Amino acid sequence: MKLLFWSLLIGALGLIVLAHVALWRAGMPVPFALAFTAINVIGWSLALGPFIFWARKLWAKDRNG
């Protein structure tokens, strides 16, 4: 289960990084790109944070029996 979780997490983070590279190379003004990057960071933190917390809680439960 840990391997699947880490594979999905690394894949998602890779796609997020590629999307940010495309955003910065799109030719929009720097203040707009910076604002969109900040919004994306906050959004993905709110989306992935609870999932990571839940997975760690599940792993601790499995480890303790």
mmCIF file of the N, C-alpha and C atoms, coordinates in Angstrom:
data_MODEL
# 
_entry.id   MODEL 
# 
loop_
_atom_site.group_PDB 
_atom_site.id 
_atom_site.type_symbol 
_atom_site.label_atom_id 
_atom_site.label_alt_id 
_atom_site.label_comp_id 
_atom_site.label_asym_id 
_atom_site.label_entity_id 
_atom_site.label_seq_id 
_atom_site.pdbx_PDB_ins_code 
_atom_site.Cartn_x 
_atom_site.Cartn_y 
_atom_site.Cartn_z 
_atom_site.occupancy 
_atom_site.B_iso_or_equiv 
_atom_site.pdbx_formal_charge 
_atom_site.auth_seq_id 
_atom_site.auth_comp_id 
_atom_site.auth_asym_id 
_atom_site.auth_atom_id 
_atom_site.pdbx_PDB_model_num 
ATOM 1   N N  . MET A 1 1  ? 0.818  -1.192 0.000   1.00 0.00 ? 1  MET A N  1 
ATOM 2   C CA . MET A 1 1  ? 0.000  0.000  0.000   1.00 0.00 ? 1  MET A CA 1 
ATOM 3   C C  . MET A 1 1  ? 0.863  1.258  0.000   1.00 0.00 ? 1  MET A C  1 
ATOM 4   N N  . LYS A 1 2  ? 1.994  1.188  0.735   1.00 0.00 ? 2  LYS A N  1 
ATOM 5   C CA . LYS A 1 2  ? 2.873  2.349  0.762   1.00 0.00 ? 2  LYS A CA 1 
ATOM 6   C C  . LYS A 1 2  ? 3.453  2.630  -0.614  1.00 0.00 ? 2  LYS A C  1 
ATOM 7   N N  . LEU A 1 3  ? 3.798  1.573  -1.344  1.00 0.00 ? 3  LEU A N  1 
ATOM 8   C CA . LEU A 1 3  ? 4.369  1.758  -2.680  1.00 0.00 ? 3  LEU A CA 1 
ATOM 9   C C  . LEU A 1 3  ? 3.366  2.429  -3.608  1.00 0.00 ? 3  LEU A C  1 
ATOM 10  N N  . LEU A 1 4  ? 2.121  2.003  -3.552  1.00 0.00 ? 4  LEU A N  1 
ATOM 11  C CA . LEU A 1 4  ? 1.081  2.620  -4.376  1.00 0.00 ? 4  LEU A CA 1 
ATOM 12  C C  . LEU A 1 4  ? 0.895  4.087  -3.995  1.00 0.00 ? 4  LEU A C  1 
ATOM 13  N N  . PHE A 1 5  ? 0.854  4.369  -2.713  1.00 0.00 ? 5  PHE A N  1 
ATOM 14  C CA . PHE A 1 5  ? 0.687  5.748  -2.250  1.00 0.00 ? 5  PHE A CA 1 
ATOM 15  C C  . PHE A 1 5  ? 1.821  6.632  -2.743  1.00 0.00 ? 5  PHE A C  1 
ATOM 16  N N  . TRP A 1 6  ? 3.061  6.186  -2.528  1.00 0.00 ? 6  TRP A N  1 
ATOM 17  C CA . TRP A 1 6  ? 4.203  7.002  -2.938  1.00 0.00 ? 6  TRP A CA 1 
ATOM 18  C C  . TRP A 1 6  ? 4.272  7.139  -4.450  1.00 0.00 ? 6  TRP A C  1 
ATOM 19  N N  . SER A 1 7  ? 3.905  6.105  -5.179  1.00 0.00 ? 7  SER A N  1 
ATOM 20  C CA . SER A 1 7  ? 3.893  6.197  -6.641  1.00 0.00 ? 7  SER A CA 1 
ATOM 21  C C  . SER A 1 7  ? 2.882  7.235  -7.110  1.00 0.00 ? 7  SER A C  1 
ATOM 22  N N  . LEU A 1 8  ? 1.691  7.200  -6.552  1.00 0.00 ? 8  LEU A N  1 
ATOM 23  C CA . LEU A 1 8  ? 0.668  8.180  -6.922  1.00 0.00 ? 8  LEU A CA 1 
ATOM 24  C C  . LEU A 1 8  ? 1.067  9.592  -6.507  1.00 0.00 ? 8  LEU A C  1 
ATOM 25  N N  . LEU A 1 9  ? 1.641  9.728  -5.330  1.00 0.00 ? 9  LEU A N  1 
ATOM 26  C CA . LEU A 1 9  ? 2.046  11.046 -4.853  1.00 0.00 ? 9  LEU A CA 1 
ATOM 27  C C  . LEU A 1 9  ? 3.156  11.628 -5.722  1.00 0.00 ? 9  LEU A C  1 
ATOM 28  N N  . ILE A 1 10 ? 4.162  10.829 -6.040  1.00 0.00 ? 10 ILE A N  1 
ATOM 29  C CA . ILE A 1 10 ? 5.258  11.309 -6.882  1.00 0.00 ? 10 ILE A CA 1 
ATOM 30  C C  . ILE A 1 10 ? 4.760  11.622 -8.287  1.00 0.00 ? 10 ILE A C  1 
ATOM 31  N N  . GLY A 1 11 ? 3.861  10.802 -8.806  1.00 0.00 ? 11 GLY A N  1 
ATOM 32  C CA . GLY A 1 11 ? 3.281  11.080 -10.117 1.00 0.00 ? 11 GLY A CA 1 
ATOM 33  C C  . GLY A 1 11 ? 2.491  12.374 -10.128 1.00 0.00 ? 11 GLY A C  1 
ATOM 34  N N  . ALA A 1 12 ? 1.690  12.592 -9.093  1.00 0.00 ? 12 ALA A N  1 
ATOM 35  C CA . ALA A 1 12 ? 0.902  13.828 -9.008  1.00 0.00 ? 12 ALA A CA 1 
ATOM 36  C C  . ALA A 1 12 ? 1.810  15.045 -8.872  1.00 0.00 ? 12 ALA A C  1 
ATOM 37  N N  . LEU A 1 13 ? 2.835  14.938 -8.042  1.00 0.00 ? 13 LEU A N  1 
ATOM 38  C CA . LEU A 1 13 ? 3.757  16.058 -7.879  1.00 0.00 ? 13 LEU A CA 1 
ATOM 39  C C  . LEU A 1 13 ? 4.520  16.344 -9.166  1.00 0.00 ? 13 LEU A C  1 
ATOM 40  N N  . GLY A 1 14 ? 4.873  15.290 -9.901  1.00 0.00 ? 14 GLY A N  1 
ATOM 41  C CA . GLY A 1 14 ? 5.533  15.485 -11.193 1.00 0.00 ? 14 GLY A CA 1 
ATOM 42  C C  . GLY A 1 14 ? 4.651  16.229 -12.178 1.00 0.00 ? 14 GLY A C  1 
ATOM 43  N N  . LEU A 1 15 ? 3.376  15.857 -12.226 1.00 0.00 ? 15 LEU A N  1 
ATOM 44  C CA . LEU A 1 15 ? 2.443  16.559 -13.113 1.00 0.00 ? 15 LEU A CA 1 
ATOM 45  C C  . LEU A 1 15 ? 2.240  18.013 -12.686 1.00 0.00 ? 15 LEU A C  1 
ATOM 46  N N  . ILE A 1 16 ? 2.211  18.246 -11.391 1.00 0.00 ? 16 ILE A N  1 
ATOM 47  C CA . ILE A 1 16 ? 2.060  19.612 -10.887 1.00 0.00 ? 16 ILE A CA 1 
ATOM 48  C C  . ILE A 1 16 ? 3.271  20.458 -11.284 1.00 0.00 ? 16 ILE A C  1 
ATOM 49  N N  . VAL A 1 17 ? 4.461  19.896 -11.141 1.00 0.00 ? 17 VAL A N  1 
ATOM 50  C CA . VAL A 1 17 ? 5.675  20.629 -11.521 1.00 0.00 ? 17 VAL A CA 1 
ATOM 51  C C  . VAL A 1 17 ? 5.676  20.928 -13.013 1.00 0.00 ? 17 VAL A C  1 
ATOM 52  N N  . LEU A 1 18 ? 5.313  19.943 -13.831 1.00 0.00 ? 18 LEU A N  1 
ATOM 53  C CA . LEU A 1 18 ? 5.251  20.175 -15.280 1.00 0.00 ? 18 LEU A CA 1 
ATOM 54  C C  . LEU A 1 18 ? 4.229  21.254 -15.632 1.00 0.00 ? 18 LEU A C  1 
ATOM 55  N N  . ALA A 1 19 ? 3.109  21.264 -14.942 1.00 0.00 ? 19 ALA A N  1 
ATOM 56  C CA . ALA A 1 19 ? 2.098  22.295 -15.190 1.00 0.00 ? 19 ALA A CA 1 
ATOM 57  C C  . ALA A 1 19 ? 2.625  23.680 -14.818 1.00 0.00 ? 19 ALA A C  1 
ATOM 58  N N  . HIS A 1 20 ? 3.395  23.763 -13.737 1.00 0.00 ? 20 HIS A N  1 
ATOM 59  C CA . HIS A 1 20 ? 3.960  25.048 -13.342 1.00 0.00 ? 20 HIS A CA 1 
ATOM 60  C C  . HIS A 1 20 ? 5.026  25.515 -14.331 1.00 0.00 ? 20 HIS A C  1 
ATOM 61  N N  . VAL A 1 21 ? 5.814  24.597 -14.842 1.00 0.00 ? 21 VAL A N  1 
ATOM 62  C CA . VAL A 1 21 ? 6.801  24.958 -15.865 1.00 0.00 ? 21 VAL A CA 1 
ATOM 63  C C  . VAL A 1 21 ? 6.085  25.493 -17.098 1.00 0.00 ? 21 VAL A C  1 
ATOM 64  N N  . ALA A 1 22 ? 5.025  24.829 -17.513 1.00 0.00 ? 22 ALA A N  1 
ATOM 65  C CA . ALA A 1 22 ? 4.248  25.302 -18.665 1.00 0.00 ? 22 ALA A CA 1 
ATOM 66  C C  . ALA A 1 22 ? 3.627  26.669 -18.377 1.00 0.00 ? 22 ALA A C  1 
ATOM 67  N N  . LEU A 1 23 ? 3.174  26.875 -17.158 1.00 0.00 ? 23 LEU A N  1 
ATOM 68  C CA . LEU A 1 23 ? 2.590  28.165 -16.780 1.00 0.00 ? 23 LEU A CA 1 
ATOM 69  C C  . LEU A 1 23 ? 3.615  29.285 -16.903 1.00 0.00 ? 23 LEU A C  1 
ATOM 70  N N  . TRP A 1 24 ? 4.825  29.037 -16.399 1.00 0.00 ? 24 TRP A N  1 
ATOM 71  C CA . TRP A 1 24 ? 5.850  30.075 -16.430 1.00 0.00 ? 24 TRP A CA 1 
ATOM 72  C C  . TRP A 1 24 ? 6.398  30.308 -17.833 1.00 0.00 ? 24 TRP A C  1 
ATOM 73  N N  . ARG A 1 25 ? 6.305  29.318 -18.700 1.00 0.00 ? 25 ARG A N  1 
ATOM 74  C CA . ARG A 1 25 ? 6.799  29.477 -20.069 1.00 0.00 ? 25 ARG A CA 1 
ATOM 75  C C  . ARG A 1 25 ? 5.717  29.989 -21.017 1.00 0.00 ? 25 ARG A C  1 
ATOM 76  N N  . ALA A 1 26 ? 4.521  30.225 -20.533 1.00 0.00 ? 26 ALA A N  1 
ATOM 77  C CA . ALA A 1 26 ? 3.400  30.618 -21.383 1.00 0.00 ? 26 ALA A CA 1 
ATOM 78  C C  . ALA A 1 26 ? 3.490  32.066 -21.853 1.00 0.00 ? 26 ALA A C  1 
ATOM 79  N N  . GLY A 1 27 ? 4.366  32.850 -21.286 1.00 0.00 ? 27 GLY A N  1 
ATOM 80  C CA . GLY A 1 27 ? 4.530  34.217 -21.737 1.00 0.00 ? 27 GLY A CA 1 
ATOM 81  C C  . GLY A 1 27 ? 3.640  35.232 -21.043 1.00 0.00 ? 27 GLY A C  1 
ATOM 82  N N  . MET A 1 28 ? 2.970  34.836 -19.978 1.00 0.00 ? 28 MET A N  1 
ATOM 83  C CA . MET A 1 28 ? 2.150  35.805 -19.246 1.00 0.00 ? 28 MET A CA 1 
ATOM 84  C C  . MET A 1 28 ? 3.057  36.649 -18.355 1.00 0.00 ? 28 MET A C  1 
ATOM 85  N N  . PRO A 1 29 ? 2.600  37.820 -17.968 1.00 0.00 ? 29 PRO A N  1 
ATOM 86  C CA . PRO A 1 29 ? 3.411  38.683 -17.096 1.00 0.00 ? 29 PRO A CA 1 
ATOM 87  C C  . PRO A 1 29 ? 3.762  37.978 -15.780 1.00 0.00 ? 29 PRO A C  1 
ATOM 88  N N  . VAL A 1 30 ? 4.941  38.292 -15.269 1.00 0.00 ? 30 VAL A N  1 
ATOM 89  C CA . VAL A 1 30 ? 5.452  37.630 -14.065 1.00 0.00 ? 30 VAL A CA 1 
ATOM 90  C C  . VAL A 1 30 ? 4.514  37.777 -12.863 1.00 0.00 ? 30 VAL A C  1 
ATOM 91  N N  . PRO A 1 31 ? 3.930  38.941 -12.587 1.00 0.00 ? 31 PRO A N  1 
ATOM 92  C CA . PRO A 1 31 ? 3.033  39.023 -11.416 1.00 0.00 ? 31 PRO A CA 1 
ATOM 93  C C  . PRO A 1 31 ? 1.839  38.065 -11.504 1.00 0.00 ? 31 PRO A C  1 
ATOM 94  N N  . PHE A 1 32 ? 1.301  37.890 -12.718 1.00 0.00 ? 32 PHE A N  1 
ATOM 95  C CA . PHE A 1 32 ? 0.182  36.955 -12.871 1.00 0.00 ? 32 PHE A CA 1 
ATOM 96  C C  . PHE A 1 32 ? 0.640  35.513 -12.666 1.00 0.00 ? 32 PHE A C  1 
ATOM 97  N N  . ALA A 1 33 ? 1.784  35.167 -13.240 1.00 0.00 ? 33 ALA A N  1 
ATOM 98  C CA . ALA A 1 33 ? 2.307  33.807 -13.074 1.00 0.00 ? 33 ALA A CA 1 
ATOM 99  C C  . ALA A 1 33 ? 2.609  33.528 -11.607 1.00 0.00 ? 33 ALA A C  1 
ATOM 100 N N  . LEU A 1 34 ? 3.167  34.505 -10.911 1.00 0.00 ? 34 LEU A N  1 
ATOM 101 C CA . LEU A 1 34 ? 3.462  34.337 -9.489  1.00 0.00 ? 34 LEU A CA 1 
ATOM 102 C C  . LEU A 1 34 ? 2.182  34.171 -8.676  1.00 0.00 ? 34 LEU A C  1 
ATOM 103 N N  . ALA A 1 35 ? 1.155  34.946 -9.011  1.00 0.00 ? 35 ALA A N  1 
ATOM 104 C CA . ALA A 1 35 ? -0.124 34.831 -8.306  1.00 0.00 ? 35 ALA A CA 1 
ATOM 105 C C  . ALA A 1 35 ? -0.760 33.464 -8.551  1.00 0.00 ? 35 ALA A C  1 
ATOM 106 N N  . PHE A 1 36 ? -0.751 32.999 -9.805  1.00 0.00 ? 36 PHE A N  1 
ATOM 107 C CA . PHE A 1 36 ? -1.307 31.678 -10.101 1.00 0.00 ? 36 PHE A CA 1 
ATOM 108 C C  . PHE A 1 36 ? -0.515 30.570 -9.410  1.00 0.00 ? 36 PHE A C  1 
ATOM 109 N N  . THR A 1 37 ? 0.803  30.726 -9.342  1.00 0.00 ? 37 THR A N  1 
ATOM 110 C CA . THR A 1 37 ? 1.630  29.736 -8.656  1.00 0.00 ? 37 THR A CA 1 
ATOM 111 C C  . THR A 1 37 ? 1.278  29.684 -7.172  1.00 0.00 ? 37 THR A C  1 
ATOM 112 N N  . ALA A 1 38 ? 1.119  30.839 -6.539  1.00 0.00 ? 38 ALA A N  1 
ATOM 113 C CA . ALA A 1 38 ? 0.760  30.873 -5.115  1.00 0.00 ? 38 ALA A CA 1 
ATOM 114 C C  . ALA A 1 38 ? -0.609 30.247 -4.878  1.00 0.00 ? 38 ALA A C  1 
ATOM 115 N N  . ILE A 1 39 ? -1.562 30.550 -5.754  1.00 0.00 ? 39 ILE A N  1 
ATOM 116 C CA . ILE A 1 39 ? -2.899 29.957 -5.627  1.00 0.00 ? 39 ILE A CA 1 
ATOM 117 C C  . ILE A 1 39 ? -2.826 28.439 -5.776  1.00 0.00 ? 39 ILE A C  1 
ATOM 118 N N  . ASN A 1 40 ? -2.031 27.962 -6.728  1.00 0.00 ? 40 ASN A N  1 
ATOM 119 C CA . ASN A 1 40 ? -1.889 26.521 -6.935  1.00 0.00 ? 40 ASN A CA 1 
ATOM 120 C C  . ASN A 1 40 ? -1.225 25.837 -5.749  1.00 0.00 ? 40 ASN A C  1 
ATOM 121 N N  . VAL A 1 41 ? -0.202 26.470 -5.191  1.00 0.00 ? 41 VAL A N  1 
ATOM 122 C CA . VAL A 1 41 ? 0.476  25.877 -4.030  1.00 0.00 ? 41 VAL A CA 1 
ATOM 123 C C  . VAL A 1 41 ? -0.497 25.733 -2.865  1.00 0.00 ? 41 VAL A C  1 
ATOM 124 N N  . ILE A 1 42 ? -1.256 26.769 -2.604  1.00 0.00 ? 42 ILE A N  1 
ATOM 125 C CA . ILE A 1 42 ? -2.231 26.715 -1.509  1.00 0.00 ? 42 ILE A CA 1 
ATOM 126 C C  . ILE A 1 42 ? -3.297 25.660 -1.795  1.00 0.00 ? 42 ILE A C  1 
ATOM 127 N N  . GLY A 1 43 ? -3.791 25.643 -3.016  1.00 0.00 ? 43 GLY A N  1 
ATOM 128 C CA . GLY A 1 43 ? -4.828 24.672 -3.378  1.00 0.00 ? 43 GLY A CA 1 
ATOM 129 C C  . GLY A 1 43 ? -4.363 23.233 -3.264  1.00 0.00 ? 43 GLY A C  1 
ATOM 130 N N  . TRP A 1 44 ? -3.171 22.943 -3.796  1.00 0.00 ? 44 TRP A N  1 
ATOM 131 C CA . TRP A 1 44 ? -2.670 21.571 -3.716  1.00 0.00 ? 44 TRP A CA 1 
ATOM 132 C C  . TRP A 1 44 ? -2.312 21.182 -2.289  1.00 0.00 ? 44 TRP A C  1 
ATOM 133 N N  . SER A 1 45 ? -1.852 22.133 -1.494  1.00 0.00 ? 45 SER A N  1 
ATOM 134 C CA . SER A 1 45 ? -1.578 21.825 -0.084  1.00 0.00 ? 45 SER A CA 1 
ATOM 135 C C  . SER A 1 45 ? -2.860 21.454 0.646   1.00 0.00 ? 45 SER A C  1 
ATOM 136 N N  . LEU A 1 46 ? -3.922 22.190 0.357   1.00 0.00 ? 46 LEU A N  1 
ATOM 137 C CA . LEU A 1 46 ? -5.206 21.872 0.989   1.00 0.00 ? 46 LEU A CA 1 
ATOM 138 C C  . LEU A 1 46 ? -5.777 20.559 0.471   1.00 0.00 ? 46 LEU A C  1 
ATOM 139 N N  . ALA A 1 47 ? -5.485 20.212 -0.770  1.00 0.00 ? 47 ALA A N  1 
ATOM 140 C CA . ALA A 1 47 ? -6.012 18.974 -1.346  1.00 0.00 ? 47 ALA A CA 1 
ATOM 141 C C  . ALA A 1 47 ? -5.211 17.754 -0.895  1.00 0.00 ? 47 ALA A C  1 
ATOM 142 N N  . LEU A 1 48 ? -3.877 17.866 -0.883  1.00 0.00 ? 48 LEU A N  1 
ATOM 143 C CA . LEU A 1 48 ? -3.044 16.705 -0.562  1.00 0.00 ? 48 LEU A CA 1 
ATOM 144 C C  . LEU A 1 48 ? -2.772 16.554 0.930   1.00 0.00 ? 48 LEU A C  1 
ATOM 145 N N  . GLY A 1 49 ? -2.840 17.632 1.684   1.00 0.00 ? 49 GLY A N  1 
ATOM 146 C CA . GLY A 1 49 ? -2.550 17.571 3.114   1.00 0.00 ? 49 GLY A CA 1 
ATOM 147 C C  . GLY A 1 49 ? -3.411 16.574 3.874   1.00 0.00 ? 49 GLY A C  1 
ATOM 148 N N  . PRO A 1 50 ? -4.731 16.661 3.778   1.00 0.00 ? 50 PRO A N  1 
ATOM 149 C CA . PRO A 1 50 ? -5.569 15.693 4.490   1.00 0.00 ? 50 PRO A CA 1 
ATOM 150 C C  . PRO A 1 50 ? -5.357 14.258 4.012   1.00 0.00 ? 50 PRO A C  1 
ATOM 151 N N  . PHE A 1 51 ? -5.090 14.077 2.732   1.00 0.00 ? 51 PHE A N  1 
ATOM 152 C CA . PHE A 1 51 ? -4.852 12.730 2.204   1.00 0.00 ? 51 PHE A CA 1 
ATOM 153 C C  . PHE A 1 51 ? -3.588 12.131 2.807   1.00 0.00 ? 51 PHE A C  1 
ATOM 154 N N  . ILE A 1 52 ? -2.526 12.920 2.895   1.00 0.00 ? 52 ILE A N  1 
ATOM 155 C CA . ILE A 1 52 ? -1.278 12.436 3.488   1.00 0.00 ? 52 ILE A CA 1 
ATOM 156 C C  . ILE A 1 52 ? -1.481 12.154 4.973   1.00 0.00 ? 52 ILE A C  1 
ATOM 157 N N  . PHE A 1 53 ? -2.204 13.024 5.674   1.00 0.00 ? 53 PHE A N  1 
ATOM 158 C CA . PHE A 1 53 ? -2.496 12.804 7.091   1.00 0.00 ? 53 PHE A CA 1 
ATOM 159 C C  . PHE A 1 53 ? -3.270 11.504 7.283   1.00 0.00 ? 53 PHE A C  1 
ATOM 160 N N  . TRP A 1 54 ? -4.276 11.277 6.445   1.00 0.00 ? 54 TRP A N  1 
ATOM 161 C CA . TRP A 1 54 ? -5.081 10.057 6.528   1.00 0.00 ? 54 TRP A CA 1 
ATOM 162 C C  . TRP A 1 54 ? -4.220 8.823  6.272   1.00 0.00 ? 54 TRP A C  1 
ATOM 163 N N  . ALA A 1 55 ? -3.352 8.881  5.269   1.00 0.00 ? 55 ALA A N  1 
ATOM 164 C CA . ALA A 1 55 ? -2.504 7.732  4.945   1.00 0.00 ? 55 ALA A CA 1 
ATOM 165 C C  . ALA A 1 55 ? -1.545 7.426  6.091   1.00 0.00 ? 55 ALA A C  1 
ATOM 166 N N  . ARG A 1 56 ? -0.961 8.445  6.689   1.00 0.00 ? 56 ARG A N  1 
ATOM 167 C CA . ARG A 1 56 ? -0.043 8.208  7.809   1.00 0.00 ? 56 ARG A CA 1 
ATOM 168 C C  . ARG A 1 56 ? -0.783 7.613  9.007   1.00 0.00 ? 56 ARG A C  1 
ATOM 169 N N  . LYS A 1 57 ? -2.000 8.078  9.246   1.00 0.00 ? 57 LYS A N  1 
ATOM 170 C CA . LYS A 1 57 ? -2.808 7.529  10.335  1.00 0.00 ? 57 LYS A CA 1 
ATOM 171 C C  . LYS A 1 57 ? -3.130 6.057  10.065  1.00 0.00 ? 57 LYS A C  1 
ATOM 172 N N  . LEU A 1 58 ? -3.448 5.740  8.827   1.00 0.00 ? 58 LEU A N  1 
ATOM 173 C CA . LEU A 1 58 ? -3.741 4.363  8.446   1.00 0.00 ? 58 LEU A CA 1 
ATOM 174 C C  . LEU A 1 58 ? -2.513 3.475  8.607   1.00 0.00 ? 58 LEU A C  1 
ATOM 175 N N  . TRP A 1 59 ? -1.345 3.971  8.222   1.00 0.00 ? 59 TRP A N  1 
ATOM 176 C CA . TRP A 1 59 ? -0.114 3.194  8.371   1.00 0.00 ? 59 TRP A CA 1 
ATOM 177 C C  . TRP A 1 59 ? 0.197  2.935  9.841   1.00 0.00 ? 59 TRP A C  1 
ATOM 178 N N  . ALA A 1 60 ? -0.018 3.943  10.691  1.00 0.00 ? 60 ALA A N  1 
ATOM 179 C CA . ALA A 1 60 ? 0.229  3.764  12.120  1.00 0.00 ? 60 ALA A CA 1 
ATOM 180 C C  . ALA A 1 60 ? -0.725 2.726  12.696  1.00 0.00 ? 60 ALA A C  1 
ATOM 181 N N  . LYS A 1 61 ? -1.962 2.743  12.236  1.00 0.00 ? 61 LYS A N  1 
ATOM 182 C CA . LYS A 1 61 ? -2.944 1.764  12.703  1.00 0.00 ? 61 LYS A CA 1 
ATOM 183 C C  . LYS A 1 61 ? -2.536 0.359  12.269  1.00 0.00 ? 61 LYS A C  1 
ATOM 184 N N  . ASP A 1 62 ? -2.066 0.208  11.031  1.00 0.00 ? 62 ASP A N  1 
ATOM 185 C CA . ASP A 1 62 ? -1.617 -1.097 10.544  1.00 0.00 ? 62 ASP A CA 1 
ATOM 186 C C  . ASP A 1 62 ? -0.388 -1.577 11.304  1.00 0.00 ? 62 ASP A C  1 
ATOM 187 N N  . ARG A 1 63 ? 0.512  -0.660 11.629  1.00 0.00 ? 63 ARG A N  1 
ATOM 188 C CA . ARG A 1 63 ? 1.746  -1.025 12.314  1.00 0.00 ? 63 ARG A CA 1 
ATOM 189 C C  . ARG A 1 63 ? 1.467  -1.472 13.747  1.00 0.00 ? 63 ARG A C  1 
ATOM 190 N N  . ASN A 1 64 ? 0.496  -0.832 14.396  1.00 0.00 ? 64 ASN A N  1 
ATOM 191 C CA . ASN A 1 64 ? 0.182  -1.155 15.787  1.00 0.00 ? 64 ASN A CA 1 
ATOM 192 C C  . ASN A 1 64 ? -0.777 -2.334 15.925  1.00 0.00 ? 64 ASN A C  1 
ATOM 193 N N  . GLY A 1 65 ? -1.331 -2.755 14.834  1.00 0.00 ? 65 GLY A N  1 
ATOM 194 C CA . GLY A 1 65 ? -2.210 -3.912 14.892  1.00 0.00 ? 65 GLY A CA 1 
ATOM 195 C C  . GLY A 1 65 ? -3.592 -3.484 15.020  1.00 0.00 ? 65 GLY A C  1 
# 
